[in-house]
């Protein structure tokens, strides 16, 4: 087990013998000197949600000390859409705990994530990583609770057609190689993500298998373990970059576009969340979902229309949010119900001794099952602005915990049947609906913006930019416009193949 831990651990943490959360400036210098690291990369999220890079060839210890101590100056107006060119200089300051060895660089290199700071030396209010920090702080100040999240990162690997061991459309869930294509790519990426500090739960093939004249598309998923939302966002951003890089290495395209082909499963980015206090998961009380959980669910359901502004950010998103594709369209919740917007999945409650039953030869005792209960928000997709989405979920959690009538609303919107079943048309008509376009999403955010702006969590300038971008697509009545026009559908889907 020690060897496995060594292989799948951040190399810097392994060398130092301490967790990443405790990295100091001198720790990083010690590692860099001892391991002949020749380059330092500053990485930071741009307005398009992708990691940006600034390369430094390390020439001296003094230079390295300076970079880690004071960061660097960058042109903010070229990185973020809400910074004016007339006052565009901002700083990028490294966060030591995010450092990892870049597995792709031909030069021995350490990458480190950075935060944006203003010319006055304070966190840039409009930057994504600072918004998520404020959202977490506001939630904790109000409730004493910390929000943790784990993302389910779905993606397609697009490659040339091949006829060996053919798979079946829409039947790829947990399939194994050789029928599941590109399992090796997934496993390679998982190991590299773990070595960068990502906490992975598991990986598997997903339901989607798409075959076109010249290419195959195989769907996969990597799911993470719960972490404070700030860390969860960092892990997902790095993981997306690494998956793309591994795909590039193998000469294939990796895409988390919301939809690649009509009639086939799209790429979701389901987010599981839980509230923690003093290291204890607060989602369960006396073997059942706690009132805290139901209030949080009420907050998610209430703000769901506007949360799509952060989680479903391109017109193709709304070709995924259609019935019968395991993507929600109605605002409701349930337990172990994949047709709803918010799902409380199985949490190993009141099911002891399963391993003993499966292994009658086992004579030893078993560790009690750790409480794993989460709440899953199911409408986001691969176009999500990850930091904004997780910050928005923290805002929604707080809103639900503070709102009057939260438990009554949760009870009203609870569903224990398949919402998409043909005999549930009356239920579907009764339940509120998610937006059906970016334009409708913008309208929802405009109506609910005060909730996000409360206590300065989301600056008005950021909300305005999100609204501007969503409205710029002018996609009102998108589904009706594209109805039966296959060429226009293909054109639209191709446009967003590399969203975020």
LINGIMO-V489578 format. One record per residue. N is the residue number from 1. PHI is phi in radians with two decimals (NA if undefined). Layout:
n=N phi=PHI
n=N phi=PHI
This chain:
n=1 phi=NA
n=2 phi=-1.10
n=3 phi=-1.15
n=4 phi=-1.07
n=5 phi=-1.06
n=6 phi=-1.14
n=7 phi=-1.17
n=8 phi=-1.76
n=9 phi=-2.06
n=10 phi=-0.83
n=11 phi=-1.06
n=12 phi=-1.20
n=13 phi=-1.10
n=14 phi=-1.11
n=15 phi=-1.14
n=16 phi=-1.43
n=17 phi=1.23
n=18 phi=-2.59
n=19 phi=-1.22
n=20 phi=-1.03
n=21 phi=-1.03
n=22 phi=-1.79
n=23 phi=-1.02
n=24 phi=-2.01
n=25 phi=-1.05
n=26 phi=-1.18
n=27 phi=-1.04
n=28 phi=-1.17
n=29 phi=-1.11
n=30 phi=-1.04
n=31 phi=-1.13
n=32 phi=-1.09
n=33 phi=-1.18
n=34 phi=-1.28
n=35 phi=-2.00
n=36 phi=0.94
n=37 phi=-1.27
n=38 phi=-1.87
n=39 phi=-2.44
n=40 phi=-2.12
n=41 phi=-1.89
n=42 phi=-1.51
n=43 phi=-2.15
n=44 phi=-2.71
n=45 phi=-1.48
n=46 phi=-1.52
n=47 phi=-1.13
n=48 phi=-1.56
n=49 phi=1.48
n=50 phi=-1.69
n=51 phi=-1.27
n=52 phi=-1.78
n=53 phi=-2.38
n=54 phi=-2.24
n=55 phi=-1.64
n=56 phi=-2.19
n=57 phi=-1.30
n=58 phi=-1.39
n=59 phi=-1.91
n=60 phi=-2.87
n=61 phi=-1.13
n=62 phi=-1.09
n=63 phi=-1.08
n=64 phi=-1.09
n=65 phi=-0.98
n=66 phi=-1.12
n=67 phi=-1.08
n=68 phi=-1.26
n=69 phi=-1.54
n=70 phi=-2.13
n=71 phi=1.24
n=72 phi=-2.54
n=73 phi=-1.64
n=74 phi=-2.39
n=75 phi=-1.53
n=76 phi=-1.13
n=77 phi=-1.21
n=78 phi=-1.53
n=79 phi=-1.86
n=80 phi=-2.21
n=81 phi=-1.34
n=82 phi=-1.90
n=83 phi=-1.98
n=84 phi=-1.38
n=85 phi=-1.10
n=86 phi=-1.25
n=87 phi=-2.49
n=88 phi=-1.66
n=89 phi=-1.20
n=90 phi=-2.39
n=91 phi=-1.84
n=92 phi=-1.98
n=93 phi=-2.05
n=94 phi=-1.21
n=95 phi=-1.84
n=96 phi=-0.98
n=97 phi=-1.16
n=98 phi=-1.64
n=99 phi=-1.20
n=100 phi=-2.72
n=101 phi=-1.43
n=102 phi=-1.25
n=103 phi=-1.42
n=104 phi=-1.87
n=105 phi=-1.23
n=106 phi=-1.25
n=107 phi=-1.88
n=108 phi=-0.95
n=109 phi=-2.41
n=110 phi=-1.92
n=111 phi=-1.76
n=112 phi=-2.58
n=113 phi=-1.34
n=114 phi=-2.16
n=115 phi=-1.91
n=116 phi=-1.54
n=117 phi=-2.27
n=118 phi=-1.40
n=119 phi=-1.14
n=120 phi=-1.47
n=121 phi=1.44
n=122 phi=-2.05
n=123 phi=-0.94
n=124 phi=-1.12
n=125 phi=-1.03
n=126 phi=-1.58
n=127 phi=-1.39
n=128 phi=-1.08
n=129 phi=-1.23
n=130 phi=-1.41
n=131 phi=-1.11
n=132 phi=-1.18
n=133 phi=-1.13
n=134 phi=-1.17
n=135 phi=-1.09
n=136 phi=-1.11
n=137 phi=-1.12
n=138 phi=-1.13
n=139 phi=-1.09
n=140 phi=-1.18
n=141 phi=-1.08
n=142 phi=-1.40
n=143 phi=-2.12
n=144 phi=1.37
n=145 phi=-1.89
n=146 phi=-1.97
n=147 phi=-1.61
n=148 phi=-1.94
n=149 phi=-2.47
n=150 phi=-2.46
n=151 phi=-1.70
n=152 phi=-1.84
n=153 phi=-1.56
n=154 phi=-1.61
n=155 phi=-2.71
n=156 phi=-1.90
n=157 phi=-1.80
n=158 phi=-1.85
n=159 phi=-2.49
n=160 phi=-1.15
n=161 phi=-1.08
n=162 phi=-2.55
n=163 phi=-1.74
n=164 phi=-1.22
n=165 phi=0.82
n=166 phi=-1.13
n=167 phi=-1.78
n=168 phi=-2.05
n=169 phi=-0.99
n=170 phi=1.08
n=171 phi=-2.27
n=172 phi=-1.68
n=173 phi=-1.06
n=174 phi=1.03
n=175 phi=-1.17
n=176 phi=-1.90
n=177 phi=-1.12
n=178 phi=-1.55
n=179 phi=-1.24
n=180 phi=-1.49
n=181 phi=-1.57
n=182 phi=1.25
n=183 phi=-1.10
n=184 phi=-1.10
n=185 phi=-1.07
n=186 phi=-1.05
n=187 phi=-1.16
n=188 phi=-1.08
n=189 phi=-1.13
n=190 phi=-1.05
n=191 phi=-1.12
n=192 phi=-1.17
n=193 phi=-1.08
n=194 phi=-1.11
n=195 phi=-1.25
n=196 phi=-1.56
n=197 phi=1.92
n=198 phi=-1.20
n=199 phi=-1.71
n=200 phi=-1.71
n=201 phi=-1.46
n=202 phi=-2.97
n=203 phi=-2.35
n=204 phi=-2.88
n=205 phi=-1.32
n=206 phi=-1.87
n=207 phi=-1.17
n=208 phi=-1.35
n=209 phi=-2.30
n=210 phi=-2.11
n=211 phi=-2.11
n=212 phi=-2.11
n=213 phi=-0.97
n=214 phi=-1.99
n=215 phi=-2.58
n=216 phi=-1.93
n=217 phi=-2.25
n=218 phi=-1.98
n=219 phi=-1.67
n=220 phi=-2.37
n=221 phi=-2.56
n=222 phi=-2.10
n=223 phi=-1.98
n=224 phi=-1.80
n=225 phi=-1.61
n=226 phi=-1.07
n=227 phi=-2.63
n=228 phi=-0.86
n=229 phi=-1.00
n=230 phi=-1.10
n=231 phi=-1.25
n=232 phi=-1.06
n=233 phi=-1.13
n=234 phi=-1.02
n=235 phi=-1.09
n=236 phi=-1.19
n=237 phi=-1.09
n=238 phi=-1.16
n=239 phi=-1.09
n=240 phi=-1.11
n=241 phi=-1.10
n=242 phi=-1.16
n=243 phi=-1.08
n=244 phi=-1.09
n=245 phi=-1.15
n=246 phi=-1.14
n=247 phi=-1.05
n=248 phi=-1.06
n=249 phi=-1.04
n=250 phi=-1.60
n=251 phi=1.30
n=252 phi=-2.23
n=253 phi=-1.70
n=254 phi=-1.90
n=255 phi=-2.39
n=256 phi=-1.97
n=257 phi=-0.99
n=258 phi=-1.00
n=259 phi=-2.62
n=260 phi=-1.93
n=261 phi=-2.75
n=262 phi=-1.11
n=263 phi=1.59
n=264 phi=-2.09
n=265 phi=-1.04
n=266 phi=-1.60
n=267 phi=-1.67
n=268 phi=-1.56
n=269 phi=-2.28
n=270 phi=-1.10
n=271 phi=-2.13
n=272 phi=-1.57
n=273 phi=-2.29
n=274 phi=-2.63
n=275 phi=-1.81
n=276 phi=-2.18
n=277 phi=-2.47
n=278 phi=1.03
n=279 phi=1.40
n=280 phi=-1.85
n=281 phi=-1.26
n=282 phi=-1.65
n=283 phi=-1.42
n=284 phi=-2.17
n=285 phi=-2.49
n=286 phi=0.93
n=287 phi=1.32
n=288 phi=-2.48
n=289 phi=-1.07
n=290 phi=-1.35
n=291 phi=-1.10
n=292 phi=-1.00
n=293 phi=-1.05
n=294 phi=-1.15
n=295 phi=-1.19
n=296 phi=-1.09
n=297 phi=-1.02
n=298 phi=-1.06
n=299 phi=-1.15
n=300 phi=-1.07
n=301 phi=-1.18
n=302 phi=-1.15
n=303 phi=-1.67
n=304 phi=-0.93
n=305 phi=-1.01
n=306 phi=-1.45
n=307 phi=-1.11
n=308 phi=-1.11
n=309 phi=-1.12
n=310 phi=-1.83
n=311 phi=-1.87
n=312 phi=-2.47
n=313 phi=-1.81
n=314 phi=-2.31
n=315 phi=-0.95
n=316 phi=-1.09
n=317 phi=-0.99
n=318 phi=-1.59
n=319 phi=-1.58
n=320 phi=-1.53
n=321 phi=-1.41
n=322 phi=-2.28
n=323 phi=-1.07
n=324 phi=1.26
n=325 phi=-2.09
n=326 phi=0.98
n=327 phi=-2.03
n=328 phi=-1.27
n=329 phi=-2.23
n=330 phi=-1.80
n=331 phi=-1.61
n=332 phi=-2.84
n=333 phi=-2.49
n=334 phi=-2.90
n=335 phi=-1.88
n=336 phi=0.91
n=337 phi=-2.13
n=338 phi=-1.53
n=339 phi=-1.72
n=340 phi=-1.80
n=341 phi=-1.33
n=342 phi=-2.05
n=343 phi=-2.08
n=344 phi=-1.73
n=345 phi=-1.29
n=346 phi=-0.93
n=347 phi=-2.17
n=348 phi=1.06
n=349 phi=-1.56
n=350 phi=1.00
n=351 phi=-2.31
n=352 phi=-1.33
n=353 phi=1.22
n=354 phi=-1.15
n=355 phi=-1.14
n=356 phi=-1.15
n=357 phi=-1.18
n=358 phi=-1.32
n=359 phi=-2.30
n=360 phi=-1.09
n=361 phi=-1.32
n=362 phi=-1.30
n=363 phi=-1.84
n=364 phi=-1.39
n=365 phi=-1.39
n=366 phi=-2.06
n=367 phi=-1.19
n=368 phi=-1.08
n=369 phi=-1.13
n=370 phi=-1.19
n=371 phi=-1.15
n=372 phi=-1.99
n=373 phi=-1.11
n=374 phi=-2.33
n=375 phi=-2.16
n=376 phi=-1.83
n=377 phi=-1.75
n=378 phi=-1.86
n=379 phi=-1.54
n=380 phi=-1.07
n=381 phi=-2.36
n=382 phi=-1.16
n=383 phi=-1.49
n=384 phi=-0.96
n=385 phi=-1.45
n=386 phi=-1.05
n=387 phi=-1.11
n=388 phi=-1.10
n=389 phi=-1.10
n=390 phi=-1.19
n=391 phi=-1.10
n=392 phi=-1.10
n=393 phi=-1.16
n=394 phi=-1.14
n=395 phi=-1.08
n=396 phi=-1.16
n=397 phi=-1.08
n=398 phi=-1.09
n=399 phi=-1.03
n=400 phi=-1.15
n=401 phi=-1.21
n=402 phi=-1.73
n=403 phi=-1.35
n=404 phi=-1.31
n=405 phi=1.30
n=406 phi=-1.10
n=407 phi=-1.16
n=408 phi=-1.14
n=409 phi=-1.12
n=410 phi=-1.06
n=411 phi=-1.12
n=412 phi=-1.16
n=413 phi=-1.77
n=414 phi=-1.40
n=415 phi=-2.31
n=416 phi=-2.09
n=417 phi=-2.24
n=418 phi=-1.26
n=419 phi=-1.04
n=420 phi=-1.50
n=421 phi=-1.05
n=422 phi=-0.98
n=423 phi=-1.56
n=424 phi=-1.95
n=425 phi=-1.10
n=426 phi=-1.12
n=427 phi=-1.11
n=428 phi=-1.06
n=429 phi=-1.19
n=430 phi=-1.38
n=431 phi=-1.37
n=432 phi=-1.13
n=433 phi=-1.96
n=434 phi=-1.27
n=435 phi=-1.00
n=436 phi=-1.98
n=437 phi=-2.86
n=438 phi=-1.07
n=439 phi=-1.08
n=440 phi=-1.15
n=441 phi=-1.07
n=442 phi=-1.09
n=443 phi=-1.09
n=444 phi=-1.15
n=445 phi=-1.12
n=446 phi=-1.05
n=447 phi=-1.22
n=448 phi=-1.88
n=449 phi=-1.07
n=450 phi=-1.04
n=451 phi=-1.14
n=452 phi=-1.29
n=453 phi=-1.46
n=454 phi=-1.01
n=455 phi=1.04
n=456 phi=1.26
n=457 phi=-1.12
n=458 phi=-1.79
n=459 phi=-1.13
n=460 phi=-0.95
n=461 phi=-1.09
n=462 phi=-1.23
n=463 phi=-1.03
n=464 phi=-1.09
n=465 phi=-1.19
n=466 phi=-1.07
n=467 phi=-1.09
n=468 phi=-1.04
n=469 phi=-1.14
n=470 phi=-1.08
n=471 phi=-1.25
n=472 phi=-1.13
n=473 phi=-1.25
n=474 phi=0.83
n=475 phi=-1.83
n=476 phi=-1.01
n=477 phi=1.01
n=478 phi=-1.00
n=479 phi=-1.09
n=480 phi=-1.17
n=481 phi=-1.14
n=482 phi=-1.58
n=483 phi=-0.95
n=484 phi=1.20
n=485 phi=-1.82
n=486 phi=-1.12
n=487 phi=-1.12
n=488 phi=-1.20
n=489 phi=-1.11
n=490 phi=-1.05
n=491 phi=-1.08
n=492 phi=-1.14
n=493 phi=-1.14
n=494 phi=-1.13
n=495 phi=-1.11
n=496 phi=-1.96
n=497 phi=-1.07
n=498 phi=-2.01
n=499 phi=-1.07
n=500 phi=0.87
